[in-house]
Amino acid sequence: MNYKRSSALFEAAQKVIPGGVNSPVRAFTAVGGDPVFIERAEGAYLFDADGNKYIDYINSWGPMILGHAHKPVVDAIIEKTKMGTSFGTPTEIETKIAELAVKMVPNIDKIRFVNSGTEACMSAVRLARGYTSKEKIIKFAGCYHGHSDSFLIQAGSGAMTFGTPNSPGVTQGTAKDTLLAKYNDLKSVVELVESNSGEIACIILEPVAGNMGCIPPQNGFLEGLRRLCDENDILLIFDEVMTGFRLAPGGVQERLGVKADLVTFGKVIGGGLPVGAFAGRSGIMDYLAPIGPVYQAGTLSGNPLAMAAGLAMLTELDENRSIFESIDKKTAYLHMGMESVLKSNNVAHTINRIGSMISVHFSEQPVTDFESAAHGNNHLFKEFFRGMLDNGIYIAPSAFETWFITDALSYEDLDRTIAVVEKITRDF
Ligand SMILES: *Cc1c(COP(=O)(O)O)cnc(C)c1O
């Protein structure tokens, strides 16, 4: 494959954009080489600036669950655009998407829209602090909740790939209010709650972790957190930015049957436009301005184009619920296929999967938390990534990312992917 034009574009970008990228996970720092610049995308495929075609397993890091340039979403955006792109007033479509989200997701009465997953998580934590009048929060090593200060403490993929688990610029004062627990280890949470008795406002987690590879919660973990929160007046926040409208119409709350007090969304809910949201019962959500004391705002929040894209996406998912079964089946097929070729090529590996989230780890140990995820063979991953890219398969340029499966993938695409995995791991 020829990447000449991408390399030239990257060269130019680096002169005017730090590192040439507007989000560090897009750089190829961990895998070597220049990032490929994408020109357009359609269905399950990306086309880069040199005309190369790839089967896409990133899907914009999650939103494109129905494939790129999905017609109902594109049409909705075009129609809305003709009517003006932002008014800074309420619009009817905000209520429409809110009604649909409240209908699809269990256990929420109200939802507030923002512009990114980062904003959603940041605002949910502020609301939890305001509501409980407590200051400390518990997060888990390897979970990512966006780049706001309180969360940049062992924050999974991006931070992990670049070796800056605690970013400069985050003050000691902020960091001391974020307590760190171990994923899938209820005991580590109980200890923190006991030693900070009466001070914890909320526990925030990815109920299925997706930012240290895909790590499902072990039996009883989420239920244990729910109990612990109830007993100690702590709010449980599910960060469903990745899992919401992906693992089930109602996300992990529905799929695994555990209730959260606040839920955050992003990615799929915006259909590929910049959208985030946080939601919960009225009793908590009405604590927000303008009717409550907790301030939260946004000039472009609920933007009509973003809402049109999100509404078209959620409507499709709501009306065609077999989509969830279909992507789960495709992901299982890919799982079995890769498992079988890695085994026959004698490559040490662990594949984690739940629904349409899957990750391949070059390690034989079970991957259940941040530590075991960090154990994988990065050198092998680098070779794997290169091999995949050079054979037209685009996966995330980091060993700590989940692959996002889109329903636009055909079984032919999956077979082709499995064949490439077989070919490039033959001499691993
Ligand atoms: C992507 C992600 C975020 C951050 O969302 P942005 O839109 O990138 O700000 C937060 N939490 C989780 C679980 C995510 O996967």
The ligand as an SDF file (V2000), in Angstrom:
LIG
                    3D

 15 15  0  0  0  0  0  0  0  0999 V2000
  -15.3300    8.2490   24.3810 C   0  0  0  0  0  0  0  0  0  0  0  0
  -15.6530    8.1690   25.8090 C   0  0  0  0  0  0  0  0  0  0  0  0
  -15.7890    9.3170   26.6050 C   0  0  0  0  0  0  0  0  0  0  0  0
  -15.4690   10.6960   26.1030 C   0  0  0  0  0  0  0  0  0  0  0  0
  -16.3220   11.1050   25.1060 O   0  0  0  0  0  0  0  0  0  0  0  0
  -15.8360   12.3350   24.1530 P   0  0  0  0  0  0  0  0  0  0  0  0
  -17.0250   12.5660   23.2760 O   0  0  0  0  0  0  0  0  0  0  0  0
  -14.6230   11.8490   23.4540 O   0  0  0  0  0  0  0  0  0  0  0  0
  -15.5620   13.4820   25.0360 O   0  0  0  0  0  0  0  0  0  0  0  0
  -16.2080    9.1550   27.9090 C   0  0  0  0  0  0  0  0  0  0  0  0
  -16.4620    7.9440   28.4080 N   0  0  0  0  0  0  0  0  0  0  0  0
  -16.3310    6.8160   27.6830 C   0  0  0  0  0  0  0  0  0  0  0  0
  -16.6460    5.4930   28.2920 C   0  0  0  0  0  0  0  0  0  0  0  0
  -15.8980    6.8900   26.3710 C   0  0  0  0  0  0  0  0  0  0  0  0
  -15.7120    5.7700   25.6690 O   0  0  0  0  0  0  0  0  0  0  0  0
  1  2  1  0
  2  3  1  0
  2 14  2  0
  3  4  1  0
  3 10  2  0
  4  5  1  0
  5  6  1  0
  6  7  2  0
  6  8  1  0
  6  9  1  0
 10 11  1  0
 11 12  2  0
 12 13  1  0
 12 14  1  0
 14 15  1  0
M  END
$$$$
